[in-house]
């Protein structure tokens, strides 16, 4: 079941609701009972580890800063 976020325009209470379908009728506000709740745009978070520090690969000659390495530009 999808989790949707709602907000009541009357009392401004915000809550989450599990509904069977995206087109299910909006639930009434659990705080004041109003029937005109608005579905909010949901956000999500992605949790992971940071990317490792990658060093550029050495050029064909074995050095890091050499004109033989693809993408090398003089500084």
N, CA, C and O atoms as a GROMACS GRO file, in nm:
protein
  300
    1UNK      N    1   0.084  -0.119   0.000
    1UNK     CA    2   0.000   0.000   0.000
    1UNK      C    3   0.088   0.125   0.000
    1UNK      O    4   0.184   0.133   0.076
    2UNK      N    5   0.055   0.221  -0.084
    2UNK     CA    6   0.133   0.346  -0.087
    2UNK      C    7   0.103   0.435   0.032
    2UNK      O    8  -0.009   0.438   0.084
    3UNK      N    9   0.203   0.507   0.074
    3UNK     CA   10   0.191   0.603   0.183
    3UNK      C   11   0.180   0.742   0.122
    3UNK      O   12   0.267   0.783   0.045
    4UNK      N   13   0.075   0.814   0.156
    4UNK     CA   14   0.053   0.949   0.104
    4UNK      C   15   0.056   1.050   0.217
    4UNK      O   16   0.020   1.017   0.330
    5UNK      N   17   0.098   1.171   0.187
    5UNK     CA   18   0.101   1.280   0.284
    5UNK      C   19  -0.018   1.371   0.257
    5UNK      O   20  -0.050   1.402   0.142
    6UNK      N   21  -0.083   1.413   0.365
    6UNK     CA   22  -0.200   1.502   0.353
    6UNK      C   23  -0.185   1.621   0.446
    6UNK      O   24  -0.109   1.617   0.543
    7UNK      N   25  -0.258   1.727   0.415
    7UNK     CA   26  -0.263   1.847   0.499
    7UNK      C   27  -0.406   1.898   0.499
    7UNK      O   28  -0.473   1.898   0.396
    8UNK      N   29  -0.451   1.940   0.615
    8UNK     CA   30  -0.586   1.994   0.630
    8UNK      C   31  -0.580   2.146   0.608
    8UNK      O   32  -0.507   2.214   0.678
    9UNK      N   33  -0.656   2.199   0.513
    9UNK     CA   34  -0.656   2.344   0.492
    9UNK      C   35  -0.726   2.420   0.605
    9UNK      O   36  -0.702   2.539   0.624
   10UNK      N   37  -0.812   2.352   0.680
   10UNK     CA   38  -0.885   2.419   0.789
   10UNK      C   39  -0.797   2.440   0.912
   10UNK      O   40  -0.789   2.551   0.965
   11UNK      N   41  -0.730   2.333   0.959
   11UNK     CA   42  -0.651   2.344   1.082
   11UNK      C   43  -0.500   2.333   1.057
   11UNK      O   44  -0.421   2.346   1.150
   12UNK      N   45  -0.460   2.308   0.932
   12UNK     CA   46  -0.320   2.296   0.891
   12UNK      C   47  -0.247   2.175   0.951
   12UNK      O   48  -0.124   2.170   0.951
   13UNK      N   49  -0.321   2.079   1.000
   13UNK     CA   50  -0.261   1.955   1.051
   13UNK      C   51  -0.209   1.873   0.933
   13UNK      O   52  -0.277   1.863   0.831
   14UNK      N   53  -0.090   1.815   0.946
   14UNK     CA   54  -0.033   1.730   0.842
   14UNK      C   55  -0.019   1.588   0.896
   14UNK      O   56   0.014   1.569   1.013
   15UNK      N   57  -0.043   1.489   0.810
   15UNK     CA   58  -0.034   1.350   0.850
   15UNK      C   59  -0.009   1.261   0.728
   15UNK      O   60  -0.021   1.306   0.614
   16UNK      N   61   0.026   1.136   0.754
   16UNK     CA   62   0.046   1.036   0.650
   16UNK      C   63  -0.068   0.936   0.656
   16UNK      O   64  -0.124   0.910   0.762
   17UNK      N   65  -0.103   0.881   0.539
   17UNK     CA   66  -0.209   0.782   0.534
   17UNK      C   67  -0.173   0.672   0.435
   17UNK      O   68  -0.124   0.700   0.326
   18UNK      N   69  -0.198   0.547   0.474
   18UNK     CA   70  -0.182   0.434   0.383
   18UNK      C   71  -0.313   0.413   0.311
   18UNK      O   72  -0.416   0.390   0.374
   19UNK      N   73  -0.311   0.421   0.179
   19UNK     CA   74  -0.433   0.404   0.100
   19UNK      C   75  -0.413   0.294  -0.003
   19UNK      O   76  -0.300   0.267  -0.047
   20UNK      N   77  -0.522   0.229  -0.042
   20UNK     CA   78  -0.515   0.119  -0.138
   20UNK      C   79  -0.467   0.164  -0.275
   20UNK      O   80  -0.388   0.096  -0.339
   21UNK      N   81  -0.515   0.280  -0.320
   21UNK     CA   82  -0.486   0.326  -0.456
   21UNK      C   83  -0.459   0.476  -0.456
   21UNK      O   84  -0.497   0.546  -0.363
   22UNK      N   85  -0.394   0.523  -0.562
   22UNK     CA   86  -0.365   0.666  -0.572
   22UNK      C   87  -0.491   0.749  -0.590
   22UNK      O   88  -0.492   0.867  -0.553
   23UNK      N   89  -0.596   0.690  -0.647
   23UNK     CA   90  -0.720   0.766  -0.668
   23UNK      C   91  -0.824   0.743  -0.558
   23UNK      O   92  -0.942   0.774  -0.576
   24UNK      N   93  -0.782   0.689  -0.444
   24UNK     CA   94  -0.873   0.675  -0.329
   24UNK      C   95  -0.915   0.812  -0.281
   24UNK      O   96  -0.837   0.907  -0.291
   25UNK      N   97  -1.036   0.825  -0.228
   25UNK     CA   98  -1.078   0.956  -0.177
   25UNK      C   99  -0.989   0.999  -0.061
   25UNK      O  100  -0.941   0.916   0.017
   26UNK      N  101  -0.968   1.128  -0.050
   26UNK     CA  102  -0.884   1.182   0.057
   26UNK      C  103  -0.949   1.154   0.192
   26UNK      O  104  -1.070   1.170   0.208
   27UNK      N  105  -0.869   1.112   0.290
   27UNK     CA  106  -0.924   1.085   0.423
   27UNK      C  107  -0.958   1.214   0.495
   27UNK      O  108  -0.905   1.320   0.463
   28UNK      N  109  -1.049   1.204   0.593
   28UNK     CA  110  -1.079   1.324   0.672
   28UNK      C  111  -0.967   1.351   0.770
   28UNK      O  112  -0.892   1.261   0.807
   29UNK      N  113  -0.956   1.475   0.810
   29UNK     CA  114  -0.848   1.517   0.900
   29UNK      C  115  -0.865   1.450   1.036
   29UNK      O  116  -0.972   1.458   1.096
   30UNK      N  117  -0.761   1.384   1.086
   30UNK     CA  118  -0.770   1.320   1.216
   30UNK      C  119  -0.774   1.420   1.332
   30UNK      O  120  -0.813   1.384   1.443
   31UNK      N  121  -0.734   1.544   1.308
   31UNK     CA  122  -0.732   1.645   1.414
   31UNK      C  123  -0.867   1.715   1.430
   31UNK      O  124  -0.916   1.732   1.541
   32UNK      N  125  -0.927   1.757   1.317
   32UNK     CA  126  -1.051   1.835   1.328
   32UNK      C  127  -1.171   1.773   1.257
   32UNK      O  128  -1.284   1.819   1.274
   33UNK      N  129  -1.148   1.667   1.178
   33UNK     CA  130  -1.258   1.599   1.111
   33UNK      C  131  -1.299   1.660   0.979
   33UNK      O  132  -1.394   1.613   0.918
   34UNK      N  133  -1.230   1.763   0.932
   34UNK     CA  134  -1.264   1.825   0.804
   34UNK      C  135  -1.248   1.723   0.692
   34UNK      O  136  -1.162   1.635   0.699
   35UNK      N  137  -1.331   1.735   0.589
   35UNK     CA  138  -1.329   1.638   0.480
   35UNK      C  139  -1.258   1.689   0.355
   35UNK      O  140  -1.262   1.622   0.252
   36UNK      N  141  -1.195   1.804   0.362
   36UNK     CA  142  -1.129   1.860   0.244
   36UNK      C  143  -0.977   1.852   0.253
   36UNK      O  144  -0.910   1.949   0.222
   37UNK      N  145  -0.923   1.742   0.294
   37UNK     CA  146  -0.777   1.731   0.306
   37UNK      C  147  -0.713   1.735   0.168
   37UNK      O  148  -0.772   1.692   0.069
   38UNK      N  149  -0.591   1.786   0.164
   38UNK     CA  150  -0.518   1.801   0.038
   38UNK      C  151  -0.398   1.707   0.038
   38UNK      O  152  -0.325   1.698   0.137
   39UNK      N  153  -0.380   1.637  -0.072
   39UNK     CA  154  -0.262   1.551  -0.084
   39UNK      C  155  -0.142   1.639  -0.111
   39UNK      O  156  -0.146   1.728  -0.196
   40UNK      N  157  -0.034   1.613  -0.038
   40UNK     CA  158   0.089   1.692  -0.051
   40UNK      C  159   0.188   1.619  -0.140
   40UNK      O  160   0.180   1.498  -0.158
   41UNK      N  161   0.280   1.693  -0.196
   41UNK     CA  162   0.387   1.634  -0.274
   41UNK      C  163   0.483   1.566  -0.177
   41UNK      O  164   0.538   1.631  -0.088
   42UNK      N  165   0.505   1.438  -0.194
   42UNK     CA  166   0.592   1.362  -0.105
   42UNK      C  167   0.735   1.370  -0.152
   42UNK      O  168   0.763   1.374  -0.272
   43UNK      N  169   0.826   1.371  -0.057
   43UNK     CA  170   0.967   1.365  -0.089
   43UNK      C  171   1.021   1.234  -0.035
   43UNK      O  172   0.956   1.168   0.045
   44UNK      N  173   1.138   1.198  -0.078
   44UNK     CA  174   1.199   1.076  -0.029
   44UNK      C  175   1.347   1.099  -0.008
   44UNK      O  176   1.404   1.196  -0.059
   45UNK      N  177   1.406   1.011   0.066
   45UNK     CA  178   1.548   1.022   0.095
   45UNK      C  179   1.618   0.896   0.048
   45UNK      O  180   1.562   0.786   0.052
   46UNK      N  181   1.740   0.913   0.005
   46UNK     CA  182   1.823   0.800  -0.033
   46UNK      C  183   1.943   0.801   0.061
   46UNK      O  184   2.014   0.901   0.072
   47UNK      N  185   1.964   0.691   0.127
   47UNK     CA  186   2.072   0.681   0.223
   47UNK      C  187   2.177   0.587   0.168
   47UNK      O  188   2.146   0.477   0.122
   48UNK      N  189   2.300   0.631   0.172
   48UNK     CA  190   2.409   0.547   0.122
   48UNK      C  191   2.541   0.603   0.169
   48UNK      O  192   2.547   0.705   0.237
   49UNK      N  193   2.644   0.535   0.132
   49UNK     CA  194   2.777   0.583   0.170
   49UNK      C  195   2.829   0.677   0.062
   49UNK      O  196   2.794   0.662  -0.055
   50UNK      N  197   2.913   0.773   0.100
   50UNK     CA  198   2.967   0.864   0.000
   50UNK      C  199   3.060   0.792  -0.097
   50UNK      O  200   3.118   0.688  -0.064
   51UNK      N  201   3.071   0.848  -0.215
   51UNK     CA  202   3.159   0.788  -0.316
   51UNK      C  203   3.304   0.800  -0.270
   51UNK      O  204   3.342   0.900  -0.209
   52UNK      N  205   3.384   0.700  -0.298
   52UNK     CA  206   3.524   0.708  -0.258
   52UNK      C  207   3.598   0.813  -0.342
   52UNK      O  208   3.558   0.843  -0.455
   53UNK      N  209   3.705   0.866  -0.287
   53UNK     CA  210   3.787   0.961  -0.362
   53UNK      C  211   3.861   0.883  -0.471
   53UNK      O  212   3.940   0.793  -0.442
   54UNK      N  213   3.834   0.919  -0.594
   54UNK     CA  214   3.896   0.849  -0.705
   54UNK      C  215   4.009   0.933  -0.761
   54UNK      O  216   3.993   1.053  -0.785
   55UNK      N  217   4.121   0.871  -0.782
   55UNK     CA  218   4.235   0.937  -0.841
   55UNK      C  219   4.234   0.911  -0.991
   55UNK      O  220   4.198   0.801  -1.034
   56UNK      N  221   4.272   1.010  -1.074
   56UNK     CA  222   4.275   0.982  -1.217
   56UNK      C  223   4.376   0.873  -1.249
   56UNK      O  224   4.482   0.862  -1.186
   57UNK      N  225   4.342   0.794  -1.346
   57UNK     CA  226   4.432   0.686  -1.386
   57UNK      C  227   4.557   0.745  -1.450
   57UNK      O  228   4.548   0.846  -1.519
   58UNK      N  229   4.672   0.684  -1.427
   58UNK     CA  230   4.793   0.735  -1.490
   58UNK      C  231   4.788   0.716  -1.641
   58UNK      O  232   4.717   0.630  -1.692
   59UNK      N  233   4.865   0.798  -1.709
   59UNK     CA  234   4.874   0.786  -1.855
   59UNK      C  235   4.954   0.663  -1.894
   59UNK      O  236   5.005   0.592  -1.807
   60UNK      N  237   4.967   0.639  -2.023
   60UNK     CA  238   5.042   0.523  -2.070
   60UNK      C  239   5.187   0.521  -2.022
   60UNK      O  240   5.248   0.414  -2.010
   61UNK      N  241   5.242   0.640  -1.993
   61UNK     CA  242   5.382   0.644  -1.947
   61UNK      C  243   5.394   0.611  -1.799
   61UNK      O  244   5.506   0.592  -1.750
   62UNK      N  245   5.280   0.604  -1.724
   62UNK     CA  246   5.282   0.571  -1.583
   62UNK      C  247   5.278   0.691  -1.491
   62UNK      O  248   5.275   0.674  -1.369
   63UNK      N  249   5.277   0.813  -1.544
   63UNK     CA  250   5.271   0.932  -1.460
   63UNK      C  251   5.129   0.986  -1.456
   63UNK      O  252   5.051   0.967  -1.550
   64UNK      N  253   5.094   1.055  -1.345
   64UNK     CA  254   4.960   1.111  -1.329
   64UNK      C  255   4.936   1.236  -1.413
   64UNK      O  256   4.828   1.253  -1.469
   65UNK      N  257   5.034   1.323  -1.422
   65UNK     CA  258   5.016   1.449  -1.495
   65UNK      C  259   5.108   1.451  -1.616
   65UNK      O  260   5.220   1.501  -1.610
   66UNK      N  261   5.059   1.397  -1.723
   66UNK     CA  262   5.139   1.388  -1.845
   66UNK      C  263   5.049   1.411  -1.965
   66UNK      O  264   4.930   1.378  -1.960
   67UNK      N  265   5.102   1.464  -2.069
   67UNK     CA  266   5.024   1.491  -2.190
   67UNK      C  267   4.978   1.364  -2.260
   67UNK      O  268   4.890   1.369  -2.345
   68UNK      N  269   5.035   1.251  -2.225
   68UNK     CA  270   4.994   1.126  -2.290
   68UNK      C  271   4.864   1.071  -2.231
   68UNK      O  272   4.802   0.982  -2.290
   69UNK      N  273   4.820   1.124  -2.114
   69UNK     CA  274   4.698   1.076  -2.051
   69UNK      C  275   4.577   1.140  -2.119
   69UNK      O  276   4.577   1.262  -2.137
   70UNK      N  277   4.474   1.063  -2.158
   70UNK     CA  278   4.354   1.121  -2.220
   70UNK      C  279   4.291   1.224  -2.128
   70UNK      O  280   4.279   1.200  -2.008
   71UNK      N  281   4.248   1.337  -2.184
   71UNK     CA  282   4.184   1.442  -2.106
   71UNK      C  283   4.280   1.535  -2.036
   71UNK      O  284   4.236   1.623  -1.962
   72UNK      N  285   4.409   1.519  -2.056
   72UNK     CA  286   4.507   1.604  -1.989
   72UNK      C  287   4.506   1.742  -2.050
   72UNK      O  288   4.504   1.757  -2.172
   73UNK      N  289   4.508   1.843  -1.964
   73UNK     CA  290   4.521   1.981  -2.009
   73UNK      C  291   4.626   2.049  -1.923
   73UNK      O  292   4.630   2.028  -1.802
   74UNK      N  293   4.711   2.131  -1.984
   74UNK     CA  294   4.812   2.200  -1.904
   74UNK      C  295   4.750   2.296  -1.805
   74UNK      O  296   4.646   2.355  -1.836
   75UNK      N  297   4.809   2.313  -1.688
   75UNK     CA  298   4.753   2.405  -1.589
   75UNK      C  299   4.820   2.539  -1.595
   75UNK      O  300   4.785   2.629  -1.519
   0.00000   0.00000   0.00000
